[in-house]
């Protein structure tokens, strides 16, 4: 599923109150995310893939920063992931720091949520791509092959 989640800060704006665009878009995006997980549960899907542009700031969320345009998204993403029996893969760009990790934390144990994986895409100045392999025989469902471009 694709989500309209821009960076930086989900286009929240620079003031303490969110801007008009955020207030009109974010509730619809949250509902779309919930519907996607509901459909995946109904269909007994082994996994769900979520694609968006903005880096939602998993580290800031785990640290409890309050002024964050991604807070509601991350709250819903965490609760839906914990309720989902399959694997959750999120792909995003934004900060140009390629990584494959498990940054979403359980609210009680603070440990990484095992069925959640994040890929942040390559971006300037280090360009490349990632091959995602769906392996239904693997308990993690997804395998990854990072392919950075050679520099001159």
KARAFEN-V494805 format. One record per helix or strand of 2 or more residues. SS is the DSSP state (2 for helix, 1 for strand). FROM is the first residue (numbers start at 1). LEN is the number of residues. If there is no record, write none. Layout:
BEGIN
((SS:FROM:LEN) (SS:FROM:LEN))
END
This chain:
BEGIN
((2:9:3) (2:20:23) (1:47:5) (2:58:6) (2:71:13) (1:87:6) (1:99:3) (1:116:5) (1:128:7) (1:142:7))
END
